[in-house]
Amino acid sequence: MIDVAVISMLLITGLLAGFIGGLLGIGGCVIMLPTLVFIFNYPLPEAIGTTITAVILTATSGAIAHLRLKNVDLQTVKIVGISGGVGAVVGSLLFFYVSSQIWLLNLILGLAFLYVSIRMIYEGIRRPKLNREGGKAIPGSNVMKGLIGFSIGVITGIVGLGGGYALVPSFIYLLKAGVRIAVGTSLPSFISMAVISGAFKLYQGLVDIIAALALGVGTIIGAQLGARAVPKTPTWLIKLIFGLVFLYVSLKFTLSGISYVV
């Protein structure tokens, strides 16, 4: 049974994850997952299950907000949501094996966070000029969108990451979408992946439901605060700082995986 102090700390963690996510356009997963592992000492499989379950609340809340703002390409949501759901089933089935191979799970997460760190350090240093507005739809073929959805669904099923972590940059860099429509479309697209992946983890008994609710509520509140802070914050500097932090997280996961082998 989680006590009040721990619930409060988890809520604060969710607030921080939501704030950073709203500020930088990344998913709260990349904050919550390593925090559960390295600070709260959750077993890695349970940390993944709890994180992806918490994100169901975050993605749903964000999707509703963006639907009201009309920042969502519903046709792309349909394609990516369905293909991503199928991918999440595949990834979750693979997770049944990987969850017992902690060293392998650590290595996979190490590579995942290495990608996050490189991308954020690059954007912090180079400050690429992105198309902030864009059109009303995500460019690209349905086949490409389906492949993106399926691939990210598999990643979500295995490591519990996928929304802002992978969908948003895929829409922006691979399909050349505007930032606003990319962020708005990624959230409803990700719901099916999060629900399916979370359901599998719940079936395996790898979800701390109380912790997931505390984190989820925290991210919902924090994301609103982070979004409001965007105009007042030099996001390139924050990206550079967190890129270095995620590089450290990547090394922690990678070295943990290697230590199991050697």
C-alpha positions in Angstrom: 0.0 0.0 0.0 1.5 3.3 -1.0 1.5 5.9 1.7 0.5 9.6 1.4 4.1 10.8 1.2 5.0 8.6 -1.7 1.8 9.5 -3.5 2.6 13.2 -3.1 6.1 12.6 -4.5 4.7 10.7 -7.4 2.2 13.5 -8.1 5.1 16.0 -8.0 7.0 13.8 -10.4 4.0 13.8 -12.7 3.8 17.6 -12.5 7.4 17.9 -13.4 7.1 15.4 -16.3 4.0 17.2 -17.6 5.6 20.6 -17.3 8.7 19.6 -19.2 6.6 17.8 -21.7 4.4 20.8 -22.3 7.4 23.1 -22.5 9.5 21.1 -24.9 6.9 19.0 -26.8 8.2 15.7 -25.5 6.3 12.9 -23.8 6.1 12.7 -20.0 7.3 9.1 -20.3 10.9 10.1 -20.7 10.8 11.8 -17.3 8.6 9.4 -15.4 10.2 6.1 -16.5 13.8 6.8 -15.3 12.4 8.5 -12.2 10.5 5.4 -11.2 13.5 3.2 -11.8 16.4 5.3 -10.3 14.6 7.3 -7.6 11.6 5.2 -6.5 13.5 1.9 -7.2 10.7 0.3 -9.1 11.7 -3.0 -11.0 12.2 -2.0 -14.6 9.2 -4.0 -16.0 6.8 -2.5 -13.4 8.2 1.0 -14.1 7.4 0.5 -17.8 3.9 -0.8 -17.1 3.1 2.0 -14.6 4.4 4.7 -16.9 2.5 3.7 -20.0 -0.7 3.3 -18.0 -0.2 6.9 -16.6 0.2 8.2 -20.1 -3.3 7.0 -21.1 -4.6 9.9 -18.9 -2.1 12.4 -20.3 -2.7 11.5 -24.0 -6.5 11.5 -23.5 -6.5 14.9 -21.8 -4.2 16.4 -24.4 -6.2 14.9 -27.3 -9.4 16.5 -26.0 -7.7 19.9 -25.7 -6.2 19.8 -29.3 -9.5 18.5 -30.8 -11.1 21.7 -29.4 -8.4 23.8 -30.9 -8.8 21.9 -34.2 -5.1 21.0 -34.3 -5.8 17.3 -35.2 -5.7 15.5 -38.6 -8.4 12.9 -38.0 -7.6 10.9 -41.1 -4.0 10.5 -39.9 -5.2 9.6 -36.4 -7.3 6.8 -37.9 -4.4 5.4 -39.8 -1.7 5.7 -37.2 -4.1 4.7 -34.3 -5.0 1.5 -36.0 -1.5 0.5 -37.3 -0.1 1.6 -33.9 -2.5 -0.5 -32.0 -1.5 -3.5 -34.1 2.1 -2.7 -33.4 1.4 -2.3 -29.7 0.0 -5.9 -29.7 3.2 -7.2 -31.3 5.4 -5.2 -29.0 3.5 -6.3 -25.9 3.8 -9.9 -26.9 7.6 -9.4 -27.4 7.6 -7.8 -23.9 6.4 -11.1 -22.4 9.9 -12.4 -23.3 12.0 -9.3 -22.8 10.5 -8.5 -19.4 12.3 -11.6 -18.0 15.6 -10.5 -19.7 16.4 -7.4 -17.6 19.8 -6.9 -19.2 18.2 -6.8 -22.7 15.4 -4.4 -21.5 18.1 -2.1 -20.1 20.0 -2.1 -23.3 16.9 -1.3 -25.4 16.0 1.6 -23.1 19.6 2.8 -23.2 19.4 3.1 -27.0 16.0 4.7 -26.8 17.2 7.4 -24.4 20.4 7.8 -26.5 18.1 8.8 -29.4 16.3 11.3 -27.1 19.5 12.9 -25.9 21.1 13.2 -29.3 18.0 14.8 -30.8 17.6 17.3 -27.9 21.3 18.2 -27.8 21.2 18.8 -31.6 18.1 21.0 -31.4 19.6 22.8 -28.4 22.8 23.6 -30.3 21.6 24.1 -33.9 18.2 25.5 -33.1 16.6 24.2 -36.3 13.9 26.4 -37.8 10.8 24.3 -37.8 7.5 25.0 -39.5 5.4 26.0 -36.4 2.1 26.4 -38.1 1.9 24.0 -41.1 -1.4 23.1 -42.7 -4.5 21.3 -41.4 -3.2 17.8 -42.3 -0.1 15.7 -41.9 1.6 15.4 -45.3 2.7 12.0 -46.6 1.2 8.8 -47.9 -1.1 6.5 -46.0 1.5 3.7 -46.3 4.2 5.8 -44.7 1.9 6.8 -41.9 0.9 3.2 -41.4 4.5 2.1 -41.2 5.3 4.9 -38.7 2.3 3.9 -36.5 3.2 0.2 -36.5 6.9 0.8 -35.7 6.1 3.2 -32.9 3.4 0.8 -31.6 6.0 -2.0 -31.4 8.4 0.4 -29.4 5.5 1.4 -27.1 4.6 -2.2 -26.4 8.2 -3.1 -25.5 9.5 0.0 -23.6 6.4 2.1 -22.9 7.7 5.1 -24.9 6.2 6.5 -28.1 4.0 9.6 -28.1 6.0 12.8 -27.9 9.1 10.7 -27.8 8.7 9.2 -31.3 5.5 10.2 -33.0 6.0 14.0 -33.0 9.5 13.9 -34.4 8.4 11.3 -37.0 5.6 13.6 -38.2 7.9 16.7 -38.3 11.1 15.2 -39.7 9.9 12.3 -41.8 6.6 13.7 -43.1 7.5 17.4 -42.9 4.5 18.4 -40.8 4.1 21.6 -38.9 4.8 21.5 -35.2 1.3 22.4 -34.1 -0.5 19.8 -36.2 2.2 17.2 -35.4 1.7 17.6 -31.6 -2.1 17.8 -31.9 -2.3 14.7 -34.0 0.2 12.6 -32.1 -1.8 12.6 -28.9 -5.1 11.0 -30.1 -3.0 8.7 -32.4 -1.1 7.4 -29.4 -4.1 6.6 -27.2 -4.7 3.2 -28.8 -1.0 2.2 -28.4 -1.0 3.3 -24.7 -4.3 1.5 -23.9 -3.3 -1.8 -25.5 0.2 -1.7 -24.1 -1.1 -0.8 -20.6 -3.7 -3.6 -20.8 -1.1 -6.2 -21.5 1.1 -4.9 -18.6 -1.9 -4.9 -16.3 -2.6 -8.5 -17.3 1.0 -9.3 -16.4 0.6 -7.6 -13.0 3.2 -5.0 -13.9 1.1 -1.9 -13.2 1.0 0.0 -9.9 -2.4 1.5 -10.5 -2.3 4.0 -7.6 1.1 5.3 -8.8 -0.1 5.4 -12.4 -3.1 7.6 -11.4 -0.9 9.9 -9.3 1.5 10.3 -12.2 -1.2 10.7 -14.7 -3.1 13.5 -12.8 0.2 15.3 -12.2 1.2 15.2 -15.9 -2.3 16.6 -16.9 -1.8 19.6 -14.6 1.9 20.1 -15.4 1.4 20.0 -19.1 -1.0 23.0 -18.9 1.6 25.0 -16.9 4.4 24.0 -19.3 2.5 25.1 -22.4 1.9 28.5 -20.8 5.6 28.9 -20.0 6.7 28.3 -23.6 6.7 32.0 -24.7 8.8 33.0 -21.7 11.4 30.3 -21.8 14.5 29.8 -24.0 13.5 26.3 -25.1 16.8 25.7 -26.9 18.7 26.0 -23.6 16.3 23.7 -21.7 16.6 21.2 -24.6 20.4 21.3 -24.3 20.3 20.8 -20.6 17.8 17.9 -20.7 19.7 16.4 -23.7 22.7 16.1 -21.4 20.5 14.7 -18.6 19.0 12.1 -21.0 22.5 11.2 -22.2 23.3 10.3 -18.5 20.1 8.3 -18.3 21.0 6.5 -21.5 24.4 5.5 -20.0 22.8 4.4 -16.8 20.5 2.0 -18.6 23.2 0.8 -20.9 25.8 0.1 -18.2 23.1 -1.6 -16.1 22.4 -3.9 -19.1 26.1 -4.6 -19.7 26.7 -5.4 -16.0 24.1 -8.2 -16.2 26.1 -9.8 -19.1 29.6 -9.4 -17.7 
